Every structure is written in C-alpha cells, then in structure tokens.
C-alpha cells in the first residue's frame, strides 16, 4: 500500500455536547442539545431539579481532557476535530459580552493540543445552539440570530487566532431537512417554507463567518461540513436514475451555495414548484459570495433510491430515507457498510467543487465486549476503518486533493441520535454505561494500537 502524503492530517473527531459534560459549569447556558436529553428524536424536555441526562456528564472530557489528549498523542494524532459549545461563550446567545470562563476553557484545551503538536479543527456549531435563542427568537427562523452568530464567531476567531488555523461553520449543515430542531432550532413539524427560510439564514451566517475568518485570521482555512449520504439508483431504469440525481441534490445544494456562492438553478426550480417563497435580500446574495476554502464531510453509509413505492415503504435508516442495498452488509444499528462509496463520494465532491476535501467523521458504532483480562478485541472496527482508508488512498491516486481524515469518535462518546454510550465508536474505551454507571476509566482497545501503526506508517500498513 502506498503511503499517504506527508501533509495529510490524521486524527479523530468529537462534539462538545457528546463528550464534555459539565453542562451547567462555569457559566455555561442551556443548549438545544441539553433539552434533548434522550436523543434527537425524543421529546424536548426543559429539565429542572434532579431531572437527569447521560449527556450532563457524558465522558467528562471537560475535566479529563489532558488524559484524553495524551492518549490521542500516543496514537500519533496530528489533528483533532472538536467543537466549541456556543453556550459556553454566550450562555443565552444574545449577550453583549462573552463568558470569560468559557473562553478560558478552550484556551486550556487548545494549549494542551499544541503541547502535543495536534492541530485543532474547530466546528463553530455542532448540533446545538443556545436554547434562549430558540425560545425568545424562534431559532434560525429569525433573521436576528444571524447577528448573534456572527458576534460569537468573531469572538472566538479573535480569541484563538494564534491557536486555531482550521475552522468549520455548521456540522452536517444539511441535517436541517431531516431534523429541523437539531439543525436550525425550529419545530420538527415545521413547513418546508419555514425550514428553508431558517436554512437560508444559517447559510448567510455561515458566509459571514467565512468572511470574518478570512479578515481576522488570514492564514487560517475555513470550510463547511456536509452529511455525505451518497445515493445510488436501485436499478438502471431512467426514472430511478433521475430520482437519485434529485435525492443527491438535497445535500449537494448546501455545498453548492457554500462553495459556489449562489443558489443553484435546480433549487430555484424546486422552490417554484413547491410554492416556496424565501426572503432573500440583495445583501444576502452578496454575502453568499464569501465561499469556503475546503469541503469537509461525514461518511458512514450509502443508500439506494427508487421510484418503486413498495421498496420505499421498506426503506430503513437512522436519519436519511435510504432503500436497502442488497449487495452490502450492515452494522449492529442497520447502517450499511460501503467503503467503495467513500471513494465515489470523494471523487464526486472533487469533480463538483475542485476544493480540498477533509473527512471529519467516519467510523463504526458497535457493541464492544470487555474480556475478562480487560482487553477489547474490536477487529470489526479495524476492518471497517482499514477498508475505508484504502478507498481514501485510491481517491488520492484518482487525483483528489485531501487535507486529512478524522475518525468518529476516537474515544467512546454519547451518541447524539439516541443518547447512548453503548453504541461505541472509539479506539479508547470509557467505563460508563447508558444508565451512568461506571468509573469513567479510559482503556485502549485493539484498534488503538492498529490506528497508531497506520498513522506511523502513513498508511503503508493498511491491508488491501
């Protein structure tokens, strides 16, 4: 196996609301994630008193990050993708001045990463926003929230301008079409018009963050972040192929706006045919011309599309509506495993945008077993990651420009969809269960040593 480029960044990815805990510590405000204590599909619950969530402590990264960063360094990480909790900086979202304690925490975290020569890749908003902005303003449905986000973005750009050189705006920005509360802070049963108006406000805010980053940190690079759910036609019937093109447009639209600077024609047609009229000002159109420097994305699975209604009734997935592919195996959670789909997606994005690509999420959620001697033999995870990284190498040989690869997540964390710790992704095991029992002790899985060797060999030890 050929080596990866010397400039290629190796690491893993985390989100504040899934690892930090300390959910009301040091002045942190309540976020949308905090009122989704049982996961993104469960009812909203504004909690009081002894009401509890696994995410309140999560894996206690807030207090244990030096130990975790040292473990990442032991594996040879050169990057760590993570997020800043907006509510640690502006607890309610609409304050004039930021929370100093929140800013100081990320200073300490970035300094710890620098000590180990690990580059932070920082997401500004990863599936959370201040709950007060939802209650008092209507989330991203309100144009006012754009200014609040811009203030937050400028605050962290100015504060960490010497410490962070890679930034992302919104995590899986296209999630809003499937989970509006999670993505744009509006009710999940909102109309299409309301969802797309909120999305528009968020896209404008993203472009303003790009502009601010370029002005405040000229030597930084800032990208978007897509949920990369590549779709295949179930058959070669032209109707299935056309339906697949339109299904892929639902996520490509976000990349088109953020990378090309305007709404694509196919989206304008969709709005006309659906009777969707958006408030898009001339000033908005100018702002959207501030385009990202690179494309980052998650990739877990592919799916199929068909016009066959009986097949569509049997469609299964966790977030996206995907028809089962008869040629692919599936994980414990029913996510189909398709390494070659990653190469297809990489080539698709490169051909479409001609901008560097960064895989910031890719991993296998599984039920790990701790053996009597304390070992965890997660060969299934090694196979999954090996096979996907082989396809990354193939895409590089195809001519795709790659910045790096961050597996999700390098340490066990709370899943966002179901608020579970039993769905484990990490190279590092955390002794805690879904009921909150456990010591929080960290231990190395078999995959820990495997990933360390892959990074040290720059990919040469991958098995074809």
Order of alpha helices (4+ residues) and beta strands (2+ residues): beta-alpha-alpha-beta-alpha-alpha-beta-alpha-alpha-beta-alpha-alpha-beta-beta-alpha-alpha-alpha-beta-beta-alpha-alpha-beta-alpha-beta-beta-beta-alpha
